[in-house]
Amino acid sequence: MPPPRKRETALRHRLAELRGPDVPAKALDARALAALAANPGCERRAILDGAGVNKTTLASALGAPSAFGQSQFALTRGNAFEARVKSDGGAELLRLVHEKLDRGAEPPAGAQVPDLTAIGPEGRTARTALALREATAAGAWALFDHPMLALDVAGSPAFLEPDAVVVHPDGSWTVVEIKSFPMLDGSADPAKVGAAARQAAVYVLALEEVAARLDPAPRVRHHVLLVCPKDFSNLPAASAVDIRKQRAVTARQLTRLTRLEDIADALPEGTCFSPDLPAADLTAAVESVPAAYAPECLSACELAFHCRDRSRTAGAVTSLGRSVRAELGGLTTVEDVLAAARGEVGDPDDPAVAALRRAAELRAEALGTAGSDSSGALACR
């Protein structure tokens, strides 16, 4: 048993060195974890998030400030709405859970709201697990306001804080996501609902790890409750969201993440991502870690502008999108693609090469026909 503890301690020390001396760690939240799971091939994001590097500060130090993130106004509005939803001991929130997810149970009245105060994330995680066990055994409604959950990510623990978790009288658990975007006529923006579902799937995975340690293991519901403002008011509206697909995809992607110690071991000696370093040294440190840029990163990662510039400079086809990259097989740069289309490189039996050459022939034929038509029209004049 001691060797795993030593490896864990050594990894934490190594990650602190990568972050930089006296640089506080930025907690890895569910939003970032969902984005990381959506792009498991990006070792750069994995090591930066695992080391607790503040990517917003890092992007500014690299000269490519991020436009990603919520505005202060949106955060303030969201906090005010969440406080309203949870007021009066969460009576309205519990009513919505009962209405949308558990009509067969007794209506909630005087539900428990456990005190989850503890020192540090590890203490809060342990306190949450204990309170969940007690609430489940009690067989009554209970509301957990901002519980702390832990999830292993590439060999390092990530501490997650869902908006709320509700324990039902039958002992099952439900994740609650509270968002500030509106629900108009009973439905919300599908893209925003999808992002919320992926975030909630991370919480469900973490909650399942807590449930697995209990005997018997409580059921973690795969329908989460999404609470949003109704129309353009500040009144709450709710919808049950099935996150089974998002949960399965996120679980699969997280298992594919390269372990952090493997990425760290491959870095040059003395690598550090401290924003206080000279720009040239910081750029070299960041570039020493392979990235997997795609246009989708612009809405999910603070380093997207920096990685996009490097991807375009290198002529990487990933800058054109993952679907294009998948169609091109072993052709990884725009230069290779154009050379293959001209017949200069590539195996003619390769479907991607054959399609490119056929497309080039059709283009040349179309341009030739257009040129002939134009010449004929000029001759007639």
Secondary structure, 3 states (H helix, E strand, C coil): CHHHHHHHHHHHHHHHHHHCCCCCCCCCCHHHHHHHHHCCCCHHHHHHHHCCCCHHHHHHHCCCCCCCCCCHHHHHHHHHHHHHHCHHHHHHHHHHHHHHHCCCCCCCCCCECCCCCCCHHHHHHHHHHHHHHHHHHHCCCEEEECCCEEEEECCEEEEECCCEEEECCCCCEEEEEECCCCEECCECCHHHHHHHHHHHHHHHHHHHHHHHCCCCCCCECCEEEEEEEECCCCCEEEEEEECHHHHHHHHHHHHHCCCHHHHHHCCCCCCCCCCCCCHHHHHHHHHCCCCCCCHHHHHCCCCHHHHHHHHHHHCEHHHHCHHHHHHCCCCCEHHHHHHHHCCCCCCCCCHHHHHHHHHHHHHHHHHHHHHHHHHHHHHHC
